[in-house]
Amino acid sequence: MENLIKALQILLKYGNPKYPTYCYHEEMRIMEISPNDVSEEDKEELERLSFNVGDDGDGDLYFYTYRLASA
């Protein structure tokens, strides 16, 4: 739980979406915060906290984690 809280505190610096997460089988995505807007230092810390950058296939990037989600 501690890693999730730390990651969300980092992401809060870049936005406060009304619906911040989207979860489905084994994956939790962070919504409306583009990795393009996040500093390299924060991206490195997010990766250490098990949040990675994904591509939806249309060129839109997002943060996601498998470690902190389950179905």
C-alpha positions in Angstrom: 0.0 0.0 0.0 2.9 2.4 0.8 4.1 2.3 -2.8 0.7 3.1 -4.2 0.4 6.1 -1.9 3.8 7.3 -2.8 3.1 6.9 -6.5 -0.2 8.8 -6.2 1.5 11.6 -4.3 3.9 12.0 -7.2 1.2 11.9 -9.8 -0.9 14.5 -7.9 1.8 17.1 -8.8 0.7 16.7 -12.4 -3.1 16.7 -12.1 -6.1 15.8 -10.0 -8.5 14.0 -12.3 -12.0 13.4 -11.0 -11.7 9.7 -12.0 -8.0 9.0 -11.6 -7.8 5.3 -12.1 -9.2 2.6 -14.5 -8.8 -1.0 -13.4 -9.4 -4.2 -15.3 -7.9 -7.7 -15.2 -4.5 -7.4 -13.5 -3.9 -3.8 -14.5 -4.5 -0.4 -13.0 -4.1 2.6 -15.2 -3.7 6.2 -14.2 -6.1 8.4 -16.3 -5.6 12.0 -17.6 -2.0 12.3 -16.6 0.3 12.1 -19.6 3.8 10.6 -19.0 5.0 13.4 -21.4 4.2 15.9 -18.7 6.0 14.1 -15.9 9.7 14.9 -15.1 12.3 12.2 -15.9 13.2 12.1 -12.2 9.5 11.4 -11.2 9.2 8.8 -14.0 12.2 6.9 -12.6 10.7 7.0 -9.1 7.3 5.8 -10.5 9.1 2.9 -12.2 10.8 2.0 -9.0 7.3 2.0 -7.4 6.1 -0.4 -10.1 4.4 2.1 -12.4 5.4 1.8 -16.1 4.5 3.8 -19.2 2.2 2.1 -21.7 1.0 3.0 -25.2 -2.6 2.4 -26.1 -1.8 1.8 -29.8 -3.1 5.2 -30.9 0.0 7.0 -29.6 -1.5 8.0 -26.3 0.8 7.2 -23.3 -0.4 6.3 -19.8 1.0 5.0 -16.5 0.0 1.5 -15.4 0.9 -1.1 -12.8 0.3 -4.8 -12.7 1.8 -5.2 -9.2 -0.9 -3.1 -7.4 -4.0 -4.5 -9.2 -5.7 -7.8 -9.3 -9.0 -9.2 -10.5 
